[in-house]
């Protein structure tokens, strides 16, 4: 297999050469010192911890955005109800219909419940 040998040497030289170039760039621009502020020395051994911390930060940001969205959505519904009072009635009708569908009761049972509401309270 003499024909494979020169390619193996070439591949090895390319890898080593690339490594040396990267090391020189890191040293010349003092990148390890700059990165040390953001990554501690044990970054290689604690990589999964950093990943989990990053996920936790993303989750916190999304939870904050979800709270903001809920507040804005509620404000939007309030303003729309003020602008279009008929919307409030339509939403109430829709809520009653959804409750009826989810209850899995017949219409006659619902009417009996409404007529005999004093028995249930």
Buried (B, 14 or more C-beta within 10 A) or exposed (E): EEEEEEEEEEEEEEEEEEEEEEEEEBEEEEEEEEEEEEEEEEEEEBEEEBEEEEEEEEEEEEEEEEEEEEEEEEEEEEEEBEEEEEEEEEEEEEEEEEEBEEEEEEEEEBEEEEEEEEEEE
